[in-house]
Amino acid sequence: MEGVDISQFKHLIVVPTLAALGLGSPSAVNLVTGTALAESRGAYLRQINGGPALGFWQMEPATHDDCWENFLNFPAQSRLKRVLEGMLSNDLPKCAQLVSNL
């Protein structure tokens, strides 16, 4: 199965997102893009065979929730949390956005 065009994915989703987070080095862009390719081939938004992983990066809901409840609540991450919250849709649960909010 073919997925999204990797050049568009990298330049229209990964680069602007990492830049907004202040993490947009070329190596970070390549790492995040490569992780999506390794995890889902840039094609699957839900884990095949019924597993729990979601999104191009195949994050499990429990991991997602732990990131929000623990890592992002650490005071040193307050700026990062604020920027991420600004990227969220208000009408969907955060975890559901692993699939719908690229």
C-alpha positions as CSV (number, residue, x, y, z in Angstrom):
1,M,0.0,0.0,0.0
2,E,1.2,3.5,-0.8
3,G,0.9,6.2,1.7
4,V,1.2,10.0,1.7
5,D,3.8,11.7,-0.5
6,I,6.8,11.7,1.8
7,S,8.1,15.0,0.6
8,Q,4.8,16.7,1.2
9,F,4.4,15.0,4.6
10,K,7.9,16.2,5.6
11,H,7.6,19.7,4.4
12,L,3.9,20.4,5.1
13,I,3.4,18.6,8.4
14,V,6.7,17.7,10.1
15,V,8.8,20.8,9.4
16,P,6.2,23.4,10.4
17,T,5.1,21.4,13.5
18,L,8.7,21.0,14.8
19,A,9.5,24.7,13.9
20,A,6.5,25.8,16.0
21,L,7.8,23.7,18.9
22,G,11.2,25.1,18.5
23,L,12.6,21.7,17.7
24,G,13.1,22.1,13.9
25,S,16.7,21.0,13.3
26,P,17.3,19.0,10.2
27,S,18.2,15.9,12.2
28,A,14.9,16.2,14.2
29,V,12.9,16.5,11.0
30,N,14.6,13.4,9.6
31,L,14.1,11.5,12.8
32,V,10.4,12.3,13.1
33,T,9.8,11.6,9.4
34,G,11.8,8.4,9.6
35,T,9.9,7.3,12.6
36,A,6.6,7.7,10.8
37,L,7.9,5.7,7.9
38,A,9.2,2.9,10.2
39,E,6.0,2.7,12.3
40,S,3.3,3.0,9.7
41,R,5.0,3.3,6.3
42,G,3.3,6.7,6.2
43,A,0.1,4.8,5.2
44,Y,-1.7,3.6,8.3
45,L,-3.5,5.7,10.9
46,R,-4.6,2.7,12.9
47,Q,-2.5,-0.3,13.8
48,I,-3.3,-3.2,11.5
49,N,-4.6,-6.5,13.1
50,G,-6.5,-4.6,15.7
51,G,-3.7,-3.3,17.9
52,P,-4.1,-0.1,19.9
53,A,-1.5,2.1,18.2
54,L,-2.8,5.3,16.4
55,G,-1.5,7.8,13.9
56,F,1.4,7.8,11.5
57,W,3.7,7.4,14.5
58,Q,1.7,4.5,15.9
59,M,1.5,5.8,19.5
60,E,-0.6,3.8,21.9
61,P,-3.3,5.7,23.8
62,A,-1.7,4.8,27.2
63,T,1.6,6.3,26.1
64,H,-0.1,9.4,24.7
65,D,-2.0,9.9,28.0
66,D,1.2,9.4,30.0
67,C,3.0,12.1,28.0
68,W,0.2,14.6,28.7
69,E,-0.2,13.6,32.4
70,N,3.4,13.4,33.4
71,F,6.0,14.7,30.9
72,L,4.1,17.8,29.8
73,N,3.0,18.6,33.3
74,F,6.7,18.9,34.4
75,P,7.4,22.7,34.9
76,A,10.3,22.7,32.5
77,Q,7.9,21.7,29.7
78,S,5.3,24.5,30.3
79,R,6.2,26.3,27.0
80,L,6.1,23.1,25.0
81,K,2.7,22.1,26.6
82,R,1.3,25.6,25.8
83,V,2.4,25.4,22.1
84,L,1.0,21.8,21.8
85,E,-2.3,22.9,23.3
86,G,-2.6,25.6,20.7
87,M,-2.3,22.9,18.0
88,L,-5.2,20.9,19.3
89,S,-8.8,20.9,18.0
90,N,-11.2,21.8,20.8
91,D,-14.0,19.4,19.5
92,L,-12.1,16.1,19.8
93,P,-10.4,14.3,22.7
94,K,-6.7,14.7,22.6
95,C,-6.0,11.0,22.0
96,A,-8.4,10.9,19.0
97,Q,-6.3,13.5,17.4
98,L,-3.4,11.1,16.9
99,V,-5.5,10.0,13.9
100,S,-7.1,13.1,12.7
101,N,-4.8,16.0,13.6
102,L,-1.6,15.6,11.6
